[in-house]
Structure formats: structure tokens, C-alpha cells
């Protein structure tokens, strides 16, 4: 193995880590602020790629797909957070959405059983309205424990959304594998010291670095960043001094979804876009967060770099035990420091 081999593998690992940073940074901040383990975060990554494909097919512009896909996924995250994860003041809207979804399922089941669907859309609509109204009244009478205090609900709700998003993507974009073609200028390579480095991977590293620096400046140098850090340290105390933690949660969750959606667009030319990608990328995102520490932006950067290098070198040197080389460092770090490298109690 030559020096060029080690340098190329290191470069590939860093570029992969840059992609994982986009996914892991948002996930880390979401948990740090909201104390919610979002198992649907990988779905934002997948949906970002699919939305970008739709924009490219419609407009032919890859550059336009970056902001549109990221903003669209941010809106999805915003609605999910406001209606289902932090629904203060929106309980009736949340209950109506849940009741409508359950009513449609019940109506479809009844309609199929009685063969109403052969043109019987009026019957189907009547059944949906009746069942939905009854469920809405029932849900309004149930006192639900806050989701922050119920980890089991967090897991069930977010993994349920993950399966829902996956099925929606399958129905809308089919089960075919797609690749997002970047502009021709990014498909070339440049020579650096005898090494030919793909320009697209350099773009990935530069994008993640710019976003990381921007997030760090926002967190460390602005009033909003101070409020976010206060909420991460002690949400109850932050509320006591007048910080609107509900607003902070909304901003952070939307930001996390935005970064995941952006990562899906960038990763679409690197990994492809296909059903199941969400559940493949999610464990790597959690590895980033666990190694770096929950709620730490710097930890997410270090964790992403370590995971990217471990994954790339593991597959290159020890393909048979590549999962061991990836997750063994995570287990070692947790054994020494359970909160992660930069996590706090």
C-alpha cells in the first residue's frame, strides 16, 4: 500500500464525514434542545433527495434544487414538530390530523370489505367524516403525557413517521434507484501533489465547513445562539429567565430538518436516492451524535470526521469486519466517557 492509497482513503473519509456532519449536526441539536430521539431524521435525508430530483426533472436546475429541497424538508420538520412533538396551543389541530388519518384507514378497510370502492366515493367520504368526528371527540377527552417525559412515545411516534415517509416516497417516486447528477464542472477532478481529487468531494467538504462555521458563529456570537445554549444546558431554568423555549425548539427542529434535507441533495450524487437509504444512514447519524456528545456542534463535527474515516478505512482494509471497525470506536468512547467526547451531563 502506497502513500497515495492512504491519502486517497483519508480524503474519501473526510468527504464522507462532511456529509454525515450535515445529518448529525441537526440531530445532535434537536436532542440537545428538545430531548427527543428523532428516529425519522434519516427520512428527511431521503426526502431531500427525492424533492431535489423532482425539482431537477421540472426545471433542469441542480443549483435550484439545493435550497428548494432543504426548505421543503424544513417545512415538513416544522409541521411535525408543531403538531406532534410540541403541540402547545395546537392540540385541536393535532387531534384533528390524527383523527382524519385514522378515519381514512377505517373507511378504506370498511369500503374494501363491503366493496364500496367500486365508484362509491360518497359512501367512503361519509364513513370518513363520521369516524373522524367520533375519534376527534375521543382524542379531545384524553389527557396525554408530554412527549418529552415519555421516551417510549418518542420512539413510537418518530419511527412511525419514518415508515410513513418511506411509504409515501415509494408511492410517489417508485422503488427505482436514482442518482442526482451535479453540474458538469463538479464531475471533474483536480490534481493536487500527484493525487487526482474529485471536485464534487471537495465541494462536499467546503459546503460542510461553511455551514459548520456559520452555525458556530450563530451559536456563539448571537443572542439566539445564547438562548439555544441556555436551553441545551437547562431548559427549565431558561424558561424561568424568560426564554421562549418553544420557539427555540421550533427553530432548531426546522434547522435540523433543513440540514438533513440539504444533505440528501448533496448525498444523492454520492450515495444515490433509493428506498431504504433512510434506515441505512440513520445509524451512522446516531454514531456521529453518540461519539461527539448530544447537543454539541463541535462534537458533531469531530464525530462525523471519526465515523467517516472509520467507515472508509474499515471498508478498504477490513471489508469483512467493516461494521466492527465502525462501531468499535463508538463503544470504546462510550465506555470511557458515556456522554460522548463533548457531551455534558
C-alpha positions in Angstrom: 0.0 0.0 0.0 1.5 3.3 -1.1 1.3 6.7 0.5 -1.2 7.7 -2.2 -3.6 4.9 -1.1 -3.6 6.3 2.5 -4.0 9.9 1.3 -6.9 9.0 -1.0 -8.7 6.9 1.7 -8.2 9.7 4.2 -9.6 12.3 1.7 -12.6 10.0 0.9 -13.2 9.5 4.7 -13.2 13.3 5.3 -15.6 13.9 2.4 -18.0 11.2 3.7 -17.6 12.7 7.2 -18.6 16.1 5.8 -21.9 14.6 4.5 -22.5 12.9 7.9 -21.9 16.2 9.6 -24.9 17.8 7.8 -27.1 15.0 9.1 -25.6 14.6 12.5 -25.3 18.2 13.5 -29.1 18.7 13.2 -29.9 15.5 15.0 -27.5 16.5 17.9 -29.0 19.9 18.3 -32.6 18.5 18.2 -31.8 16.1 21.0 -29.8 18.7 23.0 -32.7 21.2 22.9 -35.8 19.0 22.8 -34.5 15.8 24.5 -36.3 13.9 21.7 -34.7 11.0 19.9 -35.9 11.6 16.3 -35.8 8.3 14.5 -37.4 9.9 11.4 -34.3 12.1 10.9 -33.0 9.7 8.2 -36.3 10.2 6.3 -35.6 13.9 6.0 -32.3 12.9 4.3 -34.1 10.6 1.9 -37.0 13.0 1.2 -34.5 15.8 0.5 -33.0 13.7 -2.3 -36.4 12.9 -3.8 -37.6 16.5 -3.7 -34.4 17.6 -5.4 -34.9 15.0 -8.1 -38.4 16.5 -8.7 -37.0 20.0 -8.9 -34.3 18.9 -11.4 -36.8 17.0 -13.5 -39.1 20.0 -13.6 -36.6 22.9 -14.0 -33.4 21.2 -15.1 -31.5 23.2 -12.4 -29.4 21.3 -9.8 -28.4 24.6 -8.1 -32.1 25.4 -7.6 -32.8 22.0 -6.1 -30.5 22.7 -3.2 -32.4 25.5 -1.5 -35.9 24.3 -2.5 -35.4 20.7 -1.3 -33.8 21.9 2.0 -36.6 24.4 2.6 -39.3 21.9 1.8 -38.0 19.4 4.3 -37.6 22.2 6.8 -41.3 22.9 6.4 -42.1 19.2 6.9 -40.0 19.2 10.1 -41.7 22.4 11.3 -45.2 20.9 10.8 -44.2 17.6 12.5 -42.6 19.5 15.5 -45.5 21.9 16.0 -48.3 19.4 15.6 -46.9 16.2 17.1 -43.8 16.9 19.2 -44.5 20.3 20.8 -48.2 20.9 20.3 -48.8 23.5 23.0 -51.8 25.5 21.8 -52.3 23.3 18.7 -53.8 20.2 20.4 -57.1 20.5 18.5 -55.2 20.7 15.1 -53.1 17.7 16.1 -56.1 15.7 17.2 -57.9 16.6 14.0 -55.0 15.4 11.9 -54.7 12.1 13.8 -58.5 11.6 13.7 -58.6 12.2 10.0 -55.7 9.8 9.3 -57.3 7.0 11.4 -60.7 7.7 9.9 -59.4 7.3 6.3 -57.8 4.0 7.2 -61.0 2.7 8.9 -63.1 3.9 5.9 -60.8 2.2 3.4 -61.0 -1.0 5.4 -64.8 -0.9 5.6 -65.1 0.2 2.0 -63.0 -2.7 0.8 -64.8 -5.2 3.0 -68.2 -4.1 1.6 -66.9 -3.3 -1.9 -67.9 0.4 -1.7 -64.9 1.4 -3.6 -66.3 0.5 -7.0 -67.4 4.1 -7.5 -68.8 4.6 -4.0 -66.7 7.6 -3.1 -69.7 9.3 -1.4 -70.1 6.4 1.0 -66.4 6.5 1.7 -66.5 10.2 2.4 -69.5 9.8 4.7 -67.8 7.0 6.7 -64.6 9.1 6.9 -66.4 12.1 8.3 -68.4 10.1 10.8 -65.5 8.1 12.1 -63.2 11.1 12.1 -65.6 13.2 14.1 -66.0 10.5 16.7 -62.3 10.0 17.0 -61.7 13.7 17.3 -64.2 14.0 20.2 -62.5 11.0 21.9 -59.0 12.4 21.5 -60.0 15.7 23.0 -61.1 13.9 26.2 -57.8 12.1 26.6 -55.1 13.7 28.8 -51.7 12.9 27.1 -48.4 13.0 29.0 -45.9 15.4 27.5 -43.8 13.6 24.9 -40.6 15.0 26.4 -41.3 12.9 29.5 -42.1 9.7 27.6 -39.2 8.2 25.7 -41.4 5.3 24.5 -43.8 7.7 22.8 -40.9 9.5 21.2 -39.6 6.3 19.7 -43.0 5.0 18.5 -44.1 8.4 17.1 -40.9 9.2 15.2 -40.3 5.7 13.9 -44.0 5.7 12.8 -43.3 8.9 10.8 -40.2 7.2 9.4 -42.3 4.4 8.0 -45.0 6.8 6.8 -42.4 8.9 4.9 -40.8 5.9 3.4 -44.1 4.6 2.1 -45.1 8.0 0.8 -41.7 8.2 -1.1 -42.3 4.7 -2.5 -45.8 5.6 -3.7 -44.7 9.0 -5.2 -41.3 8.3 -6.6 -41.5 4.5 -7.1 -38.9 2.0 -5.9 -36.3 2.7 -8.6 -32.8 3.8 -7.7 -31.9 7.3 -8.8 -28.7 9.4 -8.9 -28.7 13.2 -8.7 -26.3 14.5 -11.5 -24.4 17.6 -10.3 -23.2 20.2 -12.8 -20.6 19.1 -15.2 -18.0 21.3 -13.6 -18.3 19.3 -10.4 -17.8 15.9 -12.1 -14.2 16.6 -12.9 -11.0 16.0 -10.8 -8.2 18.2 -10.0 -4.5 17.2 -9.5 -3.0 18.0 -6.1 0.5 16.8 -5.4 0.1 13.9 -7.8 -3.3 12.9 -6.5 -6.5 13.3 -8.5 -9.2 14.5 -6.2 -12.9 14.5 -7.4 -14.1 18.1 -7.3 -17.5 17.1 -6.1 -16.0 15.6 -2.9 -14.1 18.9 -2.4 -17.4 20.7 -2.8 -18.9 18.5 -0.1 -16.1 19.3 2.3 -16.3 23.0 1.5 -20.1 23.1 2.0 -20.0 21.3 5.3 -17.1 23.5 6.5 -19.0 26.7 5.6 -22.2 25.5 7.2 -20.3 24.4 10.3 -18.5 27.8 10.7 -21.9 29.6 10.1 -23.6 27.5 12.8 -20.7 28.1 15.2 -20.8 31.8 14.7 -24.6 31.8 15.1 -24.4 29.7 18.3 -21.5 31.6 19.9 -21.9 35.2 18.7 -25.7 35.9 18.6 -28.4 36.4 21.1 -30.4 33.5 19.6 -27.4 31.2 19.9 -27.0 32.1 23.6 -30.7 31.2 24.1 -30.2 27.9 22.3 -27.1 27.1 24.5 -29.1 28.1 27.7 -31.9 25.8 26.6 -29.5 22.9 26.0 -27.9 23.4 29.4 -31.1 23.7 31.4 -34.5 24.2 29.6 -36.4 24.7 32.9 -34.0 27.4 34.0 -34.1 29.0 30.6 -37.9 29.2 30.7 -37.5 30.7 34.2 -35.5 33.7 32.9 -37.9 34.4 30.1 -36.5 32.4 27.1 -39.2 31.1 24.8 -38.0 27.5 24.7 -41.0 26.5 22.5 -39.8 29.0 19.8 -36.2 27.7 20.2 -37.4 24.1 19.7 -39.3 25.1 16.6 -36.2 26.9 15.1 -33.8 24.1 16.0 -36.0 21.3 14.7 -36.6 23.1 11.4 -32.9 23.8 11.2 -32.1 20.1 11.7 -34.6 19.1 9.0 -33.1 21.7 6.7 -29.6 20.3 7.1 -30.8 16.7 6.7 -32.7 17.7 3.5 -29.6 19.5 2.2 -27.5 16.5 3.0 -29.9 14.4 1.0 -29.5 16.5 -2.1 -25.7 16.5 -1.8 -25.6 12.8 -0.9 -27.8 12.0 -3.9 -24.8 12.2 -6.2 -22.6 10.4 -3.8 -24.8 7.6 -2.4 -27.8 7.7 -4.7 -31.5 8.0 -3.8 -33.4 4.8 -3.2 -35.9 3.2 -0.8 -34.2 2.1 2.4 -31.5 4.8 2.3 -33.1 6.5 5.3 -32.7 3.5 7.6 -29.1 2.9 6.3 -27.9 6.4 7.0 -29.7 6.8 10.4 -27.4 4.5 12.4 -24.4 6.5 11.1 -26.0 9.7 12.2 -26.6 8.3 15.6 -23.0 7.1 15.8 -21.9 10.7 15.0 -24.1 12.1 17.8 -23.1 9.5 20.3 -19.4 9.9 19.7 -19.5 13.7 19.7 -22.0 14.1 22.5 -25.6 15.2 22.5 -26.2 18.9 21.8 -22.6 19.7 20.9 -21.9 21.2 17.5 -18.2 20.7 17.8 -18.8 17.2 18.9 -20.9 16.5 15.8 -18.0 17.7 13.6 -15.4 15.5 15.4 -17.8 12.6 15.5 -18.6 12.9 11.8 -14.9 13.0 10.9 -14.2 9.9 13.0 -17.1 8.0 11.6 -16.3 8.9 8.1 -12.7 7.9 8.4 -13.5 4.7 10.3 -16.1 3.7 7.8 -13.9 4.4 4.8 -10.7 2.8 6.1 -12.7 -0.2 7.5 -14.3 -1.0 4.1 -10.9 -0.5 2.4 -8.8 -2.5 4.8 -11.1 -4.9 6.5 -14.3 -5.3 4.4 -15.4 -8.5 6.2 -15.5 -6.7 9.6 -16.2 -3.1 8.4 -19.1 -2.8 10.9 -16.8 -3.7 13.7 -14.2 -1.1 12.7 -17.0 1.5 12.5 -18.8 0.9 15.8 -15.9 -0.4 18.0 -14.6 3.2 18.4 -18.1 4.3 19.5 -18.3 1.6 22.1 -14.8 2.4 23.4 -15.6 6.1 23.7 -18.9 5.4 25.5 -17.1 3.0 27.9 -14.6 5.8 28.8 -17.0 8.8 28.6 -20.7 7.9 28.5 -21.8 11.4 27.5 -19.6 11.4 24.4 -16.4 13.4 23.7 -18.0 16.8 24.2 -21.3 15.9 25.8 -22.4 17.2 29.2 -24.3 15.6 32.0 
